[in-house]
Amino acid sequence: MATLLSGCSATAALDKLVSHRSYTSDPGLAFGPDPRQRLDVYQPNGTPPPGGAPVVLFFYGGNWTRGERADYRFVGEALAANGIVAVVADYRLSPQVRYGDMLRDGALALQWTLAHARDYGGEPARVMLMGHSAGAYNAAMLALDPRWLGEVGLAPGRLAGWIGLAGPYDFLPIVDPEVKVAFGFPGTPADSQPINHAMARAPRTLLIAGSADTVVDPRRNTEGLARRLRASGTEVEVRIIEGIGHVRTVAALARPLDWLAPVLPPVLAFVRGEALPPG
């Protein structure tokens, strides 16, 4: 189990544990011309609910330098098996591009998701963003900084909410060599940080992190962003889960591993617009 939950192949290994029968897949759809601008859709089986199902567009982590959407089928399956249309998107990575182009890819993926939600039984008014680690940063910036969605004719107000799992939202100065490249450090502008865009009311927010996360400090990032968002009048739910680290925060979404930590129940409740379970 330790091997499964650590190392770069952890997410790919989870693919072997999850069902292929709980959803209908539509993989490899283009939202732009670059080979990295592709996404997979996981459509729940059965008849969509009246008015359409909620939709979640998910961005994975990987230090902005690595990651493949195919390795996150376990996220798509966990959501689709619970009646949520899931979209898992790739995006261009460093050193090919810098963080701004990654955010532009996220905006294009959201534009595609809003345009095609009904094709898969989803409701465009119920579209949310979700991400883990670097992907949570991407989701945060799209939800909080209107520049990026504005480039494709959208605004954060189009979102029904966003979910950040173990996200870095306040990480200057940068010490990681890979992240320095992705963000052009030391010339990284302050407006690259999500926490500096939490000044106005934002979409509903759910922030989850592990108390034992040694990769992204949950106190500075998750709790710090939550305080700033609440001060701006944003509806924020926070779950700091005792004893888990960075990888388990996303691994626990996989239904065979949901015993690892209570991550999936609050995510499902938040997406459905229900009261979150105690925690």
Salt bridges, closest charged atoms under 4 A:
ASP15 OD1 - ARG73 NE 2.25
ASP40 OD1 - ARG69 NE 2.74
GLU68 OE2 - ARG36 NH1 3.32
GLU77 OE2 - ARG255 NH2 2.41
ASP90 OD1 - ARG36 NH2 3.88
ASP90 OD2 - ARG69 NH1 2.64
ASP101 OD1 - ARG104 NH1 3.30
ASP105 OD1 - ARG92 NH2 2.88
ASP119 OD2 - HIS116 ND1 2.97
GLU123 OE1 - ARG118 NH2 3.64
ASP145 OD2 - ARG147 NH2 2.59
ASP145 OD2 - HIS197 NE2 3.38
GLU151 OE1 - ARG104 NE 2.94
ASP170 OD2 - ARG220 NE 3.25
GLU178 OE2 - ARG66 NH2 2.59
ASP191 OD2 - ARG147 NH1 3.29
ASP213 OD2 - HIS246 ND1 2.77
ASP217 OD1 - ARG219 NE 3.39
GLU235 OE2 - ARG204 NE 3.62
